[in-house]
Amino acid sequence: MRWKIVLPYAFLTLILAISGGYLVTRLVTGPLSERFDNQLAEAGQTTSDALVRKEREHLQVLRSVTFTTGVPEGVQARNGGAVEDLVKPLAANQGTERLELLDTNGQRLTAIALNSQQGFRYEDLADGDNPATWPLVQKVLARESDSLGDKFSQIVQTKEGFVLYTAGPVLSGDRFVGVALVGTTLNTFVAQARTQALADVTVYDFSGLPLASSFPQPDGTSAIEEANLSIGAEALAQALNGSGAPREHRDLWGRGYDQLYGRLEIRGQVVGLYSVALPTDFIFSAFGTTRWQMSLFLGVALAGVLAIGFTLAHILTQPILRLVRTARLVAAGDLTARSGLKAGDEIGVLASSFDEMTQRLQRQHLSTIRALTSAIDARDPYTMGHSVRVGQLAMTLGKQLGIDDKTLARIEVGGYLHDIGKIGIPDAILLKPGALDPEERLLIQEHPRIGLAILDAVDLPHEVIEFVQSHHERLDGSGYPHGLQGDEITLVAGIGAVADVYDAVTSFRPYRSPLSPEDALAMLRSQAGQLLNPDVVEALAKVLYEWEERRAAEPELRGFRLPELKVMV
């Protein structure tokens, strides 16, 4: 029904989406080659800006370190431990990768590096390098300055790889007491630049040899060691001279790339060269991206249309389908099923009438069964109302144990029918006032089998069958008719056993007096775990007062017994 509502306009929407997607894609793609050139140029500018931003980050850390109270004094006193304690939080706060403090001779007082495997934790840098030999450190030690000040930046080759360092003086008042170095490895820089530029970035020395690259490393080789990453002679000359933006096409690891070269400049000084690279299939991927973006947009639109259609169809058909499901449950024998629909339209009226009809059927069904069982119980005035009480008590116990309403209704029917097999027991035995001999007892014990034979012609739920068949089974296997034991006895059968025994021992019989409710409960508790289900016995203890009050108040539950209820356990 939903598809009949949704499909016609969904089909028309799909045709419109396909046609519109084709036309819009053709109009939007434009001159893709120009877009590729612009993307490459923008990636180059972004990489150059990334270096400037990185140098500004270094300068910010330098200022924080050199102006932190206690740092100049610690450097002057050559107290590396105290200085390290002061600068570590500053480095962690800025995410600084390397931080070094040197004395006036260029010797390290403290040198820490970020341990990438352990988050923002720092370890001492023990690479064996001598910072005093680095040109930018020598400039600071010589107290040189340029038009931009007394701080310098340079790419330095360390024993652990190439590092972009920024160096500045540490002053105590006006007195020069040491040097501060803030560094970022080139591998980290190219990785960050790649993220910002959306292109692979490579940094070169002035001879055109690669120092670090963001290209994925092929299996078993290093991207930096690939000879074809080096800058060609003509492009190198143009890049060094700063004349234009040299560009080359390279085949790298089985894929074509266009590379754009430029100069890395910091504080007016060229510290190296760089390239940004985009795969030449970028043009085709751009077309594909645009196509997929438009397709995605139109697909989302189509999905939205379908979703709205299905929502409306669901709103319209959900009550009908709910009523259909309820009707199927009722047809399958579940007379507890209700649609529960409340609406003022025609469907609501139909659902309300259906629920009323089902409720009436359930009442008639139970009334018929109760009339039948009452007729059976009426053969013996002492068992009058026994089946009805067992059915009602079993349902009360099931509710206390958290059993669902559908199963509770079946337990109730099982209680009503549990002794139906006594139809086949002769009155001479069934109504015998005295004790039964062994042969008579064996015949009485056949009533569950007889009951099953009677009910075999009726399509009843398995819970009803379990109740009728197994309400005399006991956990230790001493019950009948099958001698089931332990887990073989279901919860429904366990409920039936407790309800049947309790009602039997608290009712008058010609051969014995009834037990009081508390004595009956004590007896059942003594048999819990050995003969009877202990959970069901404890459930009886919780509802016993309520049950006895109800039994006394409702005539059909009174039967042939009305003892006074004492204090309950």
N, C-alpha and C positions, 0 to 999 in steps of 0.2 A: 504493500500500500504506500509506504514511504517513497519507494522508487518510482511509482506511478506519478506521485506528486512532483518529485524532484527532477527526474530524467529529462522531460521536455525542455525546460528552460536551461538545465545544465548543459545539454547538447548544444543549444544555441550559444551559450556563453563560451563554450570551448571553441566553437568555430570563430567567434569574435576574437578570442584571445590569441589563437594561432595567426589569424590575419593581421591583427594589430601588432603582435610581436614581430612578425616578418617586416612589416612596413617601418616600425619604429627602429628596429635594429639597423635596417638599411640607412635610415636617416641619421642615426646617432653615431655610427662608427667613424665617419669622417676620414680625414687624412691621417691614417695611423702611423705613417713614417714620421710625420712631424711630431706627433705625440711621443714617439719613441725618442727622438732627438731631445725634445724638451725634458723628458723624464731623465735622460742620461745627464743633461746639463744640471738639472735640479739636484740630482744625486751628488754631483761633484761639488756644488755649492754647499749642500747640506754637510758633506764630509769636512769641507774646509771650516764651516761654522762649528762643527762638532769639536775640532781641535781647539778653536778659540774658546769655546765654552769649557772645555776640559782645563785649559790653562787658567781660566778665571776661577774654576773650582780649586785649583792648586793654590792660587793666590789667596783665596778666601781662607783656606786651611792654614797657609803660612801666617796670615795676619792673626788668626785665632791663636795659633801656637805662640807666636812671638810676643803677643800682647797679653797672654795669660799670666797672671800673677804667679811668681815663683819659677817660671820657666827660665827667664834670663839669668836669675840668680843661681838656679841649678846648673845651667850651662857654664856659667862663670866659675862655679865651684867644682865643675867636672863631676857632678853627682848624677851619673846616668840613671841610677835606679829611681831617684826622686823625680827626675825629669820624665822618665817613662810613665810613672804613675799619673803625672799631670796630663800628658799628651794623649794617652790611650783613649780616654773618653772622647776627646776632641776628634780623634781620627775615626772612632766608631760612629760618632754622630754624623760625620760627613761621608761615611763609607769610603774613606781614603784607603788606597791599596798599599802604599808604602809611605813611611815617614821616618826620616833620619835627622838627627841633630849631631853636629860636629863641633869640635872645639876650634880654637883659632889656628890650629895647625892642620885642620882638615881631618882629624882623627875622630872616629865615631864615639859618641857618648852613649847614644841609644839608636837602635835601628829596628823597626818592627815592620812586619808584613802581614797582610790580611790572609788568614787561613781559610780558603774558599770552601774547604770540606767541612768546616765547623762553624759556618755562619760568620757573624761579626766577632770573631775571636782572633787575637793577634799573637804571633809568635816572633821570637827574636830572629832577625835576619843575620845569618852567619854564612854569607856567600864568599867571603874572602876578598871582596873587592876593596880597593883603596880609593875612596871618593876624592881624596886630595889631588889625584891625578886627572880628574875630570875638568875639562875647560871651564864649564859654568861654575864649578866650585872655586877654581883658581881665580875667576873674575870676582867672585864675592869676597874671597880672602884678600884679594888685592884692592878691595873697596872701589872697584870700577863702577861706573854708571853710564847710562846713555840717556837719550832724550825722554825715555819712558820710566827711568828710575834705576834703582840698584838691584833689580831682580832679573834673573835670566832663565831661559828655558832651552832644553836641548834633548835630543834623543841619544841615550847613552847605552853602549853595549856592556852589559854586566855578565857575570858568569851564569846567570839564570835566564839570560835573554835580553832583548832590547826593552828599554824603559824610557818613557817620556818623563823627564824630571824638570821641576821648577825649583830654583834655589834663591834664597834671600838671606840677608844678614839677621843675626839676633843681637839686639842692642839692649844694654842695661843702662838706661838713661841715654847719654850720648856715647857711651863706650861700646865698642864692638867686642862681643864676647864669643861669637860662634856663628855657625851656618845652619840653616834649616832647609831640608830637602823634602819635597812632596813629589811622589812618583806614581805613574800608572803604566803598567806593562803595555807594550804595543798590541799584544794579543787581546787584552781587554779592550783597548781603544778601538781596534778594528771591529770587534764584535759589537760594541755599542754603536759605532758609526754605521755598521751594516743595518742595525735595527732602525736607525733614524733615516738613513738614505734609501732603504729598501733596495739596496744593490750590494754586490760583493765589493769589499774595500781591500786594497793592498797598499802597504807603505814600503817605499824604496829608499835606499841611500842615494847619494849623488852620482853613483856609477850605474844606477839603474837596476841594482840587484834587490830582490824582494827581502824585506826584513820581517814582515808579518802580513798575514792575509786571512781574510774571513772565508775564503773558498773552502768548501768541505773537502777534507783530506781523503783521497782514494785509499782503498784497502792496501795496506802494506807500504805506502809511500807517504811522504810529507808534502803538502801543497807548496811549502816554502822552497823545497829542494827541486821543484820542477823548473827546468831551464827555460821552458817557454813562457814563464811568468815574467822574466826580465824584460825591461823596456827596450824596444828597438832603438837603434842609433839615431834615426831621424826624429822619432818622437821624443827621445831623451834630450836631444839638443834643443828642440822647441820648448820642452818643459822647463829646462834649466834657464833658457833665455826669457821665459815668460811671454813668448810671442805666440798668441793664440792659445787654443785648447787642442793639443794634439790628440788624435784618436786612432785606434788600431782595431782590426778585427783579428781575433784569435780563436783557434780551435783548442779548447782545453778539456781534456778527459772525455773526448767524444761528443762535445757540445760546442756550438759556436757562440762566441761572446763578442760584443763591442765594448772596448775599454776607452775611457776618457781620462787623460792624465792632467795633473795640476801640481802646483807647488804648495807644500805645507809651510805656512808662515805663522810665526808667533812673535808678537812684540816687534814687528817690523823685520824679523830675521827669518830666512828660509832654513828650516831644520830638516827638510827631506822632501820627497816627492810622494804622490799618492795616485792611485787610479781607482775609478769606480767602473764596475762591469755589469752589464745586463745581457742576458741571453738574447740572441737574435730572434729567437722564437717569441720574444716579448710582443712583437707586432701581432703575431697570430694569437698569442695568449690574450692580448688586449682585446682583439676582436672576439675571441671566445669568451673573455670575461664580460664584455659588454653584452654579448648575446645571452650569456647565462644570467646576467643581472636582469636583463629585460624579461627573459623567460621566467626567472624566479619571481620578479615583480608580478608578471601576469599570472604565473602559477599561484602566487599567494592570493591575488585577487580572485582567481577562479575558485581556490580553496575557500576563500571567504564567502563567495556566493553559494558554494555547495554547503558550507557550514550553516549559513543562514537558512538555506533551503531545508537541510536536515533538521535544524532546530525547530523551524515552523512545522515540518512534517512530524517531528517527534511530539511537539505540543498537541498536534491534532490527533495523532494516532496512538499516543501513549495510553490514554484511558481505554481505548478499544482493545489494544494488545493486553493491557492489564486484565481487562474483563475476560479476554480469550484465555489467558493463562489460568485465571481462577476457574473458568468453566472446565478446562481440561483437568485441573486438580479434582474438582468435584466429580467429573465423569470417571476419574481413576479411583474414586472411593473416599477421598479426603473431604468429608463434610464439614471440617473446621475451616476450610478455605473461605476467605471473604475478599472481595475486591477493595473494599474500604473507600471507594470513590465517592466524593461529595461534590456535586456540581449541580448548577441549576438548569443545565441544558438537557437535551434528549438523552445523551449518553449517561449523565448523572442519574436521571430517572430510571433508565434501564438497569444501571448498576445497583441502585438502591433496591429495585424490585427483585433483582437476581439475588442479592444478599439476603433479603427477607425470605425468599423462597428457599434458599439453602439453609438458613437458620431453622425454618419450619421443618424442612426435611430432616435435619439433624435431630431436632426435638422428637419428631415422629419416630425416627430410627431408634433413638435411645429409649423412648417410651415403649416401643414394641419389644426391644430386648429386655427391658426391665419387667414388662408384663410377663414375658416368657419365663424369666428367671424367678419371678415371684410365684408363678404357678408351680415351678419345680420345688421352691422352698416350702410352698404351702402343703406339700405332702407330709411334712413333719412340722407341727406347730412350734416346736422348739428351735427350728432353723428359719422361722419366718423372718424375712428381711436380711438374712445373712449375705446373700449375693450382692444386694444393693449396698449394704454397709461395706463389704469388701471392696466393691468398685469405687465407692466414694472415698474410703480411707486410703486405698492405693493411689488414687489421683492426688489426694492431699499430701501423701509422702513424696510422690514424684515432683510435685510443685516445690516442696521444701528442699529437694535435691537438685533443683534448677533444671528440670527437664522441660523441653519446649512444649507449647500448647498442643501441637499436632500429636506428639507422642502421648501427652497426658490424656487426650481424648481416646486414644487407642487402649491405654492402660485401663481407663474407666470401663470400656466395653469388655476387655479381658476379665475384669473383676466381676462384671455381671454374668459372664458366661463360664466362669471357671469351674462351676459344679454342674454344668449341663449334662455331663456324662452320667450323673446319678439317675437320669431317666431310665437307664438300662439296669439299675440295681433293684432287685425285688424288694417290695415293701417289708417283707418278713425280716430282711437283713437291715434295710435302711432305717426302719422304725423300731428295731429291737431295743427294748428298754435296758437290757443288761449288757454285759461285756460280750464282744464278738469272739467266736472261736477262730483258730488260725485259718481255716478254709474261708470263713465269712470275711475275715480281714483281707485275705488275698483278693476276694471278689470286690470288696469296697475299693481296694487299691487299683482296680482296673478302671475306675471312673474317669481318670484323665485320658486313657486310651479311647474309651467309649466316646468321650467328648470330642476328641480329635476326629474320630470317624464320623460323628454327626456333622461337625463343622467342615469336613473335607469337601462337601458339596457347595460350600459358600466361599466366595472369594473374600477372605478377610486379611487384614494386614498381619505381618509376621509378629508384631508385638502382641496382638490378641492371641495368636497361636502359642507363643512362648508362655504367656500367662496361664492359659488353659493346660498346656502340656507339662509345665515345670513348677507349678506353685507348691508341689509337695517334694521337690528335690532339696537335698541338704548338702552343705559344703563338704562334709566328710564322706559323701557317697552313700549314706544310709537311707536316702529318700527313695521315692518311686515316681514314675514307673520305670525310668531308665537308669537310675543310680548315678546320675551326673554328680560331679564334684568340682570344687575349686572354681577356676576361671570358666569352666564349661557352663556354669550357671550364670545367665545374663542378669543385668541389673533389674530388668522388668520382672524376671522370675523371682529374684530376691525380694522385690517389693511385694509381689503376690504372696510369697511365703510368709512374710512378716504380717501383712494385713490379714491373711486367712487365719494364722495361728492366734493373733491377738483377739480377733472377733470371736473365734471359737472358744477360747479359754475364759472370756469375759461374758459369755452367754450361758443361759440355763441349759442343762442337758438332764434327762431323766436319771442318768447314772452318776452325776456329780454336780456340785455347786459351782457357781461362777467365781472366778478370781476378781478381786478388786483391781482397778486400773493400775495402781502402783505395784501390786503384787505381780500382775501380769507383765508389767514392764521389767520388774526385777528378774522374772523368769526368762524373759527374752534376752536380757543382757547377759544372763548366765550362759546362754546358748550362742551368743554373738561370737563370730570368728570360728566356731566349731561347727555349728549347724546353720546359723543364719548370718546374713550379710551385716557386719557391724555398722556400716554407714547407714543402712536403712533403719536399724534399731535405734541409733542415735537421732535420726530424723524423726522417728516416732516419739522419742522422749521430748523433742522440741515442740511437737504439735499436739501432744496428748491432751493437755488441758483444753485447748480449743476444740479438739475432736469430741471429747466427752460432753462439753457444753452443747455442741451442735447435735450430738446424738440424743441428748436429753430433750432438746427443743424441737426437733423435727420428727413428726409421728412416724414417717416411713422408715426411720433409722432406729426406732426404739426396739422393735422386736419383742422378745419375751423376757426382757431384762431391764431393770431400772435401779441398780444399786446407787447409794449416795456416793458422790465423788469426794474423796478426801484430799489432803494436801498432796500435790503432785511432786515427783522427783524431777 
